[in-house]
């Protein structure tokens, strides 16, 4: 169980649940600048994990910078305003402002050049506001809180806490845990916890988590690919304040002229899907596990007779990827710096933080 589940204070900003940390692409990423390495009392990896478990976070506000460069290729068929916005969210550099004043008072603002998108929870009220479109969506949580609907601007981790939660939840015997170099992040001294896969089949070399020396809260999270020291994904505070924010930060009143849509919560209901889609399975454990999903629609799209906007778009995207084949069959391969995805011609999708050879091995055994 993740230490964040045993200490809810560390899960202070998860308005929409979490997703894979290893997603992204785009412009080159440099490491966040930090001051000279501070001199801190020695602490073991086990002690740092205990620090995370015992951390108590009553309030926080700050600025977070997120950068990604997973080496994804440019795919044809991706165009238009909506898709361009989606592409930008999983690449390059983004600035977010965050506020936390308890489990029922959280706010995240994704800042853009033309506006911002906010996700605000204030008690039972949840707002998602797009300033550029001047639109807001409102939901009301039932008794006991319940799940917050999906509405965050993107589904990547929004804070070092979220990213660290996903990484720490995966610690098992396949992971070597050690202490790295101390650092100064957002003007605060921090220890560094380092997670390394023991299996060289993984494309991930290290995951580094900088932990505040006083508050024991993650201040920076980095994913380092094999063969380089430059992070492929990095999220860090550039400014942080551990004082409880003013309640006014969580009170949202739609500006005049805002289009407001009331959305009933459906997050607690069982997810439904077409009968033709099977539940994905996970093959293997630890860093070299592979997610396998059967998507018959992909095989249908490969049929030259399949026409229509969606079929044409999928065919265009797949057509921009290199062809691969083997004893497992044939398909298209998407390879980034810390993950690989395989779409087979018979309607399977395989993805993992592994080499293509590992995907081919799994594809051969899961026809």
C-alpha positions as CSV (number, residue, x, y, z in Angstrom):
1,X,0.0,0.0,0.0
2,X,1.3,3.5,-0.9
3,X,2.4,5.6,2.1
4,X,0.0,8.3,0.7
5,X,-3.0,6.0,1.4
6,X,-1.9,5.6,5.1
7,X,-1.3,9.3,5.4
8,X,-4.1,11.2,3.5
9,X,-2.4,14.5,4.2
10,X,0.1,13.7,1.4
11,X,-2.8,13.1,-1.1
12,X,-3.8,16.8,-0.9
13,X,-4.4,17.5,-4.5
14,X,-5.9,14.6,-6.4
15,X,-9.1,16.1,-7.7
16,X,-9.5,13.6,-10.6
17,X,-7.6,10.5,-9.6
18,X,-4.2,9.6,-11.1
19,X,-2.8,8.2,-14.3
20,X,0.4,6.9,-15.6
21,X,3.3,9.2,-14.8
22,X,5.1,8.0,-17.9
23,X,3.3,9.9,-20.6
24,X,4.5,13.0,-22.5
25,X,6.6,14.3,-25.3
26,X,7.8,17.5,-27.0
27,X,10.5,20.0,-26.5
28,X,13.8,19.3,-24.8
29,X,13.9,19.4,-21.0
30,X,16.6,20.7,-18.8
31,X,16.8,20.0,-15.1
32,X,15.4,22.6,-12.7
33,X,18.2,24.8,-11.4
34,X,19.1,24.4,-7.7
35,X,21.6,26.0,-5.4
36,X,24.7,24.3,-4.1
37,X,24.1,21.0,-2.3
38,X,23.1,21.8,1.3
39,X,24.7,20.0,4.3
40,X,22.0,17.9,6.0
41,X,22.1,15.3,8.8
42,X,22.5,11.8,7.3
43,X,19.3,9.9,6.8
44,X,18.8,6.4,5.4
45,X,16.3,5.5,2.6
46,X,14.2,3.7,5.3
47,X,14.2,6.8,7.4
48,X,13.1,9.0,4.4
49,X,10.2,6.6,3.7
50,X,9.2,6.9,7.4
51,X,9.4,10.7,7.0
52,X,6.9,10.4,4.1
53,X,4.6,8.2,6.2
54,X,4.5,10.6,9.2
55,X,4.2,13.9,7.3
56,X,1.3,16.0,8.2
57,X,0.2,18.7,5.7
58,X,-2.3,21.2,7.0
59,X,-1.9,23.8,4.3
60,X,0.2,24.6,1.3
61,X,0.3,26.9,-1.7
62,X,2.9,27.3,-4.4
63,X,3.9,27.3,-8.1
64,X,4.7,24.1,-9.9
65,X,6.6,23.7,-13.1
66,X,6.1,20.6,-15.2
67,X,8.4,19.6,-18.1
68,X,8.3,16.6,-20.4
69,X,10.4,15.2,-23.2
70,X,9.6,11.6,-23.8
71,X,10.9,11.6,-27.4
72,X,7.6,11.0,-29.1
73,X,7.5,11.5,-32.8
74,X,5.2,13.9,-34.6
75,X,2.1,12.0,-35.8
76,X,0.2,12.9,-38.9
77,X,-3.5,13.4,-38.7
78,X,-3.2,15.3,-35.4
79,X,-4.5,18.8,-36.0
80,X,-7.0,21.3,-35.1
81,X,-7.4,23.5,-32.0
82,X,-8.6,20.8,-29.6
83,X,-6.0,18.2,-30.6
84,X,-3.2,20.9,-30.5
85,X,-4.2,21.8,-27.0
86,X,-4.1,18.1,-26.0
87,X,-0.7,17.7,-27.5
88,X,0.7,20.7,-25.7
89,X,-0.5,19.4,-22.4
90,X,1.6,16.3,-22.6
91,X,4.8,18.1,-23.8
92,X,7.0,21.0,-23.2
93,X,6.8,23.2,-20.1
94,X,3.7,24.1,-18.1
95,X,3.2,26.3,-15.1
96,X,0.6,25.4,-12.4
97,X,-0.5,27.2,-9.2
98,X,-1.7,24.9,-6.4
99,X,-3.5,25.5,-3.1
100,X,-4.4,23.0,-0.3
101,X,-6.3,23.6,2.9
102,X,-7.5,20.1,3.8
103,X,-9.0,17.2,1.9
104,X,-12.1,19.1,0.9
105,X,-10.4,22.4,0.0
106,X,-8.1,22.1,-3.0
107,X,-7.4,24.2,-6.1
108,X,-5.3,23.7,-9.2
109,X,-4.8,26.3,-11.9
110,X,-3.1,25.5,-15.2
111,X,-1.7,28.8,-16.5
112,X,-1.6,29.4,-20.3
113,X,-0.7,32.3,-22.5
114,X,-4.3,33.1,-23.3
115,X,-5.9,32.2,-20.0
116,X,-6.1,29.5,-17.3
117,X,-8.1,26.4,-16.4
118,X,-9.0,25.8,-12.8
119,X,-10.2,22.8,-10.9
120,X,-11.6,23.8,-7.5
121,X,-13.0,21.7,-4.7
122,X,-14.7,23.6,-1.8
123,X,-16.5,21.3,0.5
124,X,-19.2,19.5,-1.6
125,X,-18.8,21.9,-4.6
126,X,-16.5,21.0,-7.5
127,X,-15.9,23.6,-10.2
128,X,-13.9,23.3,-13.5
129,X,-13.5,26.7,-15.1
130,X,-12.0,27.6,-18.5
131,X,-11.2,31.3,-18.5
132,X,-10.4,31.4,-22.3
133,X,-13.7,29.8,-23.3
134,X,-15.6,31.5,-20.4
135,X,-17.2,28.2,-19.4
136,X,-17.6,26.4,-16.1
137,X,-18.8,23.0,-15.1
138,X,-20.2,22.4,-11.6
139,X,-20.8,19.2,-9.7
140,X,-22.0,18.6,-6.1
141,X,-20.5,15.8,-4.0
142,X,-22.9,13.7,-2.0
143,X,-22.6,12.8,1.7
144,X,-19.2,11.3,2.5
145,X,-17.4,13.1,-0.3
146,X,-17.4,10.5,-3.1
147,X,-15.2,10.7,-6.1
148,X,-14.4,14.0,-7.8
149,X,-15.3,14.0,-11.5
150,X,-12.6,14.1,-14.1
151,X,-12.0,17.6,-15.2
152,X,-8.4,18.5,-14.5
153,X,-6.8,20.1,-17.5
154,X,-4.6,17.0,-18.1
155,X,-4.2,13.6,-16.5
156,X,-0.5,13.8,-15.8
157,X,0.5,14.3,-12.1
158,X,-0.1,17.9,-11.2
159,X,2.3,18.0,-8.2
160,X,5.4,16.2,-7.0
161,X,3.1,14.6,-4.4
162,X,1.0,12.9,-7.1
163,X,3.9,11.7,-9.1
164,X,5.7,10.4,-6.0
165,X,2.5,8.5,-4.9
166,X,2.5,6.6,-8.1
167,X,6.1,5.7,-7.9
168,X,6.2,4.7,-4.2
169,X,3.1,2.5,-4.6
170,X,5.2,0.4,-7.1
171,X,8.1,-0.3,-4.7
172,X,8.7,-4.1,-4.6
173,X,11.7,-6.4,-4.7
174,X,12.4,-5.4,-8.3
175,X,13.3,-1.9,-7.0
176,X,16.5,-0.7,-5.4
177,X,16.0,2.2,-3.0
178,X,18.8,4.5,-2.0
179,X,19.6,8.0,-0.9
180,X,20.9,10.5,-3.5
181,X,22.4,13.9,-3.2
182,X,20.7,16.6,-1.1
183,X,19.4,19.7,-3.0
184,X,17.8,23.1,-2.5
185,X,14.4,23.2,-4.2
186,X,12.2,26.3,-4.1
187,X,14.5,27.8,-1.5
188,X,14.2,24.8,0.9
189,X,16.6,22.0,1.7
190,X,15.7,18.6,0.6
191,X,16.9,15.0,0.7
192,X,16.7,12.8,-2.4
193,X,15.2,9.3,-2.5
194,X,16.3,7.3,-5.6
195,X,14.4,4.3,-7.0
196,X,16.1,2.1,-9.6
197,X,14.8,-0.9,-11.5
198,X,16.9,-4.0,-11.0
199,X,15.8,-5.4,-14.4
200,X,17.7,-3.8,-17.3
201,X,14.8,-4.5,-19.6
202,X,13.2,-1.4,-18.2
203,X,13.7,1.9,-20.1
204,X,13.7,3.8,-16.8
205,X,17.2,4.2,-15.2
206,X,16.1,6.1,-12.1
207,X,13.2,7.9,-10.4
208,X,14.4,10.7,-8.1
209,X,12.2,12.2,-5.4
210,X,13.4,15.3,-3.5
211,X,11.8,15.4,0.0
212,X,11.6,18.6,2.1
213,X,13.9,18.2,5.0
214,X,11.5,19.9,7.4
215,X,8.0,19.2,6.2
216,X,8.8,15.8,4.6
217,X,6.7,16.6,1.5
218,X,8.0,15.8,-2.0
219,X,9.3,19.0,-3.7
220,X,10.6,17.5,-7.0
221,X,10.0,14.4,-9.0
222,X,12.2,13.2,-11.9
223,X,12.1,10.2,-14.3
224,X,15.6,9.5,-15.8
225,X,15.7,7.3,-18.9
226,X,18.4,4.7,-19.6
227,X,21.5,6.2,-21.2
228,X,21.1,9.8,-20.1
229,X,21.2,12.0,-17.1
230,X,18.5,14.4,-18.4
231,X,15.0,13.9,-17.0
232,X,12.4,12.8,-19.5
233,X,9.7,14.0,-17.1
234,X,10.2,16.4,-14.3
235,X,7.8,18.3,-11.9
236,X,8.9,20.6,-9.1
237,X,7.9,23.4,-6.9
238,X,9.6,26.7,-7.8
239,X,7.9,28.5,-4.9
240,X,6.1,26.9,-1.9
241,X,4.5,28.2,1.3
242,X,3.3,25.8,4.0
243,X,0.9,28.3,5.6
244,X,-2.8,27.4,5.2
245,X,-4.3,29.4,2.3
246,X,-7.0,32.0,2.7
247,X,-10.5,30.4,2.4
248,X,-11.2,32.9,-0.4
249,X,-8.9,30.9,-2.7
250,X,-11.5,28.1,-2.8
251,X,-14.7,30.3,-3.2
252,X,-15.6,30.4,-6.9
253,X,-18.2,32.6,-8.3
254,X,-18.6,32.4,-12.1
255,X,-17.7,35.7,-13.8
256,X,-20.6,37.5,-15.6
257,X,-21.4,35.9,-18.9
258,X,-19.9,32.5,-18.0
259,X,-21.7,29.5,-19.5
260,X,-22.3,27.2,-16.5
261,X,-23.1,23.5,-17.0
262,X,-24.4,21.4,-14.1
263,X,-22.9,17.9,-14.3
264,X,-24.2,15.0,-12.1
265,X,-21.5,12.9,-10.5
266,X,-21.1,9.5,-12.2
267,X,-17.5,8.7,-11.0
268,X,-18.8,6.3,-8.4
269,X,-20.8,4.2,-10.8
270,X,-19.3,1.1,-12.5
271,X,-17.7,2.1,-15.7
272,X,-19.4,0.8,-18.8
273,X,-17.8,-0.1,-22.1
274,X,-18.8,-1.7,-25.4
275,X,-19.2,-5.4,-25.2
276,X,-16.5,-5.8,-27.8
277,X,-13.9,-4.3,-25.4
278,X,-12.3,-6.6,-22.9
279,X,-10.8,-5.5,-19.6
280,X,-7.0,-4.9,-20.0
281,X,-4.6,-7.3,-18.4
282,X,-1.2,-6.8,-16.9
283,X,1.6,-9.3,-17.9
284,X,4.5,-9.5,-15.5
285,X,5.3,-7.5,-12.4
286,X,7.4,-4.5,-11.4
287,X,9.1,-2.3,-13.8
288,X,8.9,-4.7,-16.8
289,X,5.1,-5.3,-16.5
290,X,3.1,-4.8,-19.7
291,X,-0.4,-3.6,-20.1
292,X,-2.3,-5.6,-22.8
293,X,-5.7,-4.6,-24.2
294,X,-7.7,-6.1,-27.0
295,X,-9.2,-3.4,-29.2
296,X,-11.1,-5.0,-32.1
297,X,-11.8,-1.6,-33.6
298,X,-8.1,-1.4,-34.6
299,X,-8.4,-4.4,-36.7
300,X,-11.6,-3.0,-38.3
301,X,-9.8,0.2,-39.1
302,X,-7.1,-1.7,-40.9
303,X,-9.9,-2.8,-43.3
304,X,-9.7,-0.6,-46.4
305,X,-13.5,-0.6,-46.6
306,X,-13.8,1.1,-43.2
307,X,-14.6,4.8,-43.8
308,X,-15.5,7.8,-41.7
309,X,-13.8,10.5,-39.7
310,X,-12.7,8.3,-36.7
311,X,-11.5,5.4,-38.9
312,X,-9.6,7.8,-41.2
313,X,-7.9,9.5,-38.2
314,X,-6.8,6.3,-36.6
315,X,-5.5,5.0,-39.9
316,X,-3.6,8.2,-40.4
317,X,-2.0,8.1,-37.0
318,X,-1.1,4.4,-37.3
319,X,0.3,5.0,-40.8
320,X,2.8,7.5,-39.4
321,X,4.4,4.8,-37.2
322,X,7.0,2.3,-38.3
323,X,5.9,-1.2,-39.3
324,X,7.2,-4.1,-37.3
325,X,6.6,-7.8,-37.5
326,X,7.8,-11.1,-36.1
327,X,6.5,-14.5,-34.9
328,X,4.0,-12.6,-32.8
329,X,2.4,-11.1,-35.9
330,X,2.6,-7.6,-37.3
331,X,1.7,-4.1,-36.3
332,X,3.0,-0.5,-35.6
333,X,5.5,0.6,-32.9
334,X,5.5,3.8,-30.9
335,X,8.8,4.2,-29.0
336,X,9.6,7.0,-26.5
337,X,12.4,7.5,-24.1
338,X,10.7,5.7,-21.2
339,X,7.9,3.7,-22.7
340,X,7.0,1.7,-25.8
341,X,3.6,1.0,-27.3
342,X,2.7,-1.7,-29.9
343,X,-0.6,-1.7,-31.9
344,X,-0.9,-5.1,-33.6
345,X,-2.9,-5.6,-36.8
346,X,-5.1,-8.2,-35.1
347,X,-6.4,-5.6,-32.6
348,X,-4.1,-5.6,-29.6
349,X,-2.4,-2.7,-27.8
350,X,0.6,-3.4,-25.6
351,X,2.4,-0.7,-23.6
352,X,5.1,-0.6,-20.9
353,X,8.2,1.1,-19.7
354,X,10.2,-1.6,-21.5
355,X,12.1,-2.3,-24.7
356,X,10.3,-3.3,-27.9
357,X,11.7,-6.8,-27.5
358,X,9.8,-7.2,-24.2
359,X,6.6,-6.2,-26.0
360,X,7.2,-8.7,-28.8
361,X,7.8,-11.4,-26.2
362,X,4.5,-10.6,-24.4
363,X,2.6,-10.3,-27.8
364,X,3.9,-13.8,-28.7
365,X,2.5,-15.3,-25.5
366,X,-0.8,-13.4,-25.5
367,X,-2.4,-13.9,-28.9
